[in-house]
């Protein structure tokens, strides 16, 4: 099995290459869970959702009959949910956070019934794989079927740009978020390649700064399987 390959490229950029087979992780679910600490859901026709960092409210996870548990376990190929630090909902919605435990990380997703009093129904844990490191920035990813999701932490607003991936309505998706992380996706085509995706944000610290991450999947005749290529650039450095 090929390990994560990291190399320096021209300028202040770092590149990483990872076989996509390494990105398939096993999610787990918790049932009979409570609302996370610092989260409250008000009553009324539209419930105001009040959260504390580092959680984000994810709306739109019920579009097109998607199953909430599929979303919580990362089995959603589209993942079109909108992420914000606060919101209103009369429907079921998600609470999400990026959790880093030393050298490991996961996406924690909690499904909440939007009606009063706002009851958490179940929680999913999606393990993440490190696909690139550049000073204080770590780029994570996981795979479900033909879709690879990329996750980067950010302090302040972040942005992601990627292809919609729907055959009947292809197009470029641009997302802004005030959450402490950014999510984008790339979809593996039949020839082992993908359209590019981009994530941008800011990392604090002596070795931080504003960054841009470019990701895509390629496969040549020399590669036994598709490879995820990630390039990280700090855009405010000389």
N, C-alpha and C positions, 0 to 999 in steps of 0.2 A: 504494500500500500504506500502510495506517495504521500509524504508529509507536506505540511504547509511550507511553501517556498517563499522566502522574503528576500528582496533585493532592493538596492538603491537604484533609482533612475535619475535622469538628468534633472538638475535643479533641486529644489527642496521638496522632493517627492519620494514616496516609498511605495513599492508595489508588492503585492502578495498573490500567489497562485495556489488554488486549492482544488483537488478533485471533488466533484459534486457528490460523490458517494459518501464522503466524510461529513456531509452537512445534514444527513438524515439522522435525526435524534428521536428518542422515545419520550413522548409527553406523558404526563400523569394527571389524574383528576382527583380533587377532593370534593366530597359531598357533605351536606349538613354544615355549611360554613356560615360565618357571620360577616357583616359588613366590616371592611378594614377600619382600623383605628383612624379617627380624624375625618371620616366620611359620613355625611348625613344626607337623607333624602326627604324633602318636605312633602306635604300633602297637596291636594288640589288636582285639577284636571291635568295641569302640567307640573311635574315635580321638579323643583329646583334642586340641583345636585351640588352639594358643597363638599369639596375635597381638600385634603392637605397634601403637600408634596411628599413623595414623588409620583402620586397617582394622576392618571388622565382619564377623562370621560370619553368613551368611544361610542358614538351613535352610528346608526345605519347598519348594524350587524344583522338585522333581521330582514334586510331587503331580499327580494326574490326567493323567499322561503328558506333562507339559510338557517341551519340549525345552530342554536346558541352554543351548544357543547362543541360542535365542530370548530367554531371560532375560538373558544377558550383553549382548545388543544392544538390550534395551529393548522387545522385541516381545511382551511378556507383558501382556495386558490386565488380568489379575487382580493379579499381583505380590503374592501372599499370604505371601511368605517372611518369617520372623521374624528380626529383626536383633538381635544382641547382641555384646558385646565378647569373649566366649569361648563355647565350647560343645563338645559331643561329637557325633560323627557316624560311622555305619557306611556311609552312603550318600554320593553326590556332593553337595557343598555349594558355596556361593558365598562369595567374599571381595569386599567392596565398600568403596569409599572415595569421598569427595567431593574432587575435585582442582580447585583454583582456580589459574589461571595469569594473574595480573594482572587484566584485564577479562573474561577468558573462564573457563569452568568446564565440568567434565564429571563424570559418574559412571563410575568405572572398576570393572569387574566381572570377576573371575577365577573360572573354574570349576575345582574341585579334586576329584579322585577321593578319596573318604573312606577307602579301604582303604590299609593300609600299603604303601608309604611315604608316600602322599599326594602325588599327581602333579598338577601344574597342566596342564590340557588346552588351554584357550584363554582369551583375555582380550578383553573388549569395551570400547569407549569410546563413551559416549553424550553428545554435546554438549548443553549446557544453555543456555537462554535466560533472561536477566534479565527478570522480570515486575514487580518492585517493589523499591524501595530506601527504607529508613527509617533514617537515621543510619548506624550500623555494621552494620545487618542488610541482607542481600541475599536476595531470594526468587527461586529459579530454577524453571524448568519445562521439560518436553519433552512431546511428544505422540506417541502411537502409535494410529492409527486413531481410535476414538471416545473414547479415554482420555487425559486430561492428568494427568501426574504432577508434583507440586510438591515441591520440596526446599528446606529451610532448614538452615543450620548451627546448632549449639547447643553450649554448654559445660555439661556435666552432662546430666541426664536430660531427655528430650523426650517429647512425646506427640502422636499424630495421631488424628483422628476423621473417618471418612468412611463413605459407603454402600458396602456390599459389592459392589453392581453386578451380582449374579447374579439373573437373572429367576426361577430356581426357588427361591432362598433369599435374598431381600433382607433387609437389616438393617444396623444400625449397627455399624461396626468401630472398636474403640478399641485403640490400640497404644501401649505404653510402650517406650522404648529407652534404653540407656546409650551408644549410638553418638554420634559428634560431628555428627550431622545427623539430620533428621526427614524422612520421606517420607509423603505422602498422595496421593490421587487423586480426580479427579472424572470422571464418565462423561457424555458428551454424548448427550442423548436425541434422538429424531426431531424434536422441536420446537426444537432448538437450545439447550436449557437443561440444567441438571444439578442434582443435589442438592448442598448445600454441603459443604465440607470444612474442617477446622480443624487447624492445626499450632501447637504451643507449645514454647518452650524458653527459653534464656538466652544472651545475647551479652555477652561481657566487653568492657571498655574504657570510656573516659569517656563515650561516647555509646551504651552498650549497656544491658542490663537484661533483665528477663523480658518476653517478647513473646507475642502471640497473632496468628496469621495466619488470616483467614477468606477462603475462595476459593469462587467459583461461576462458572458459565457461563450467560450469558443471550443472547437474541437478540430484538430487537424488529423491527417492520416497517421501521424506519429503518436497521437494520443489514444490510449486505450479507452478513455471516457472523456466526457466534457469537463472543462476546467473553468472554475470561477476566477476571473482576474480582477483584482482590486488595486486601484492607484489612489494614494492619499497625497493631497497637496495642501500645504498651509499657505493661504493666498495673501496674507499680510506680512510675509517675510521677504527679505531681499533675495 
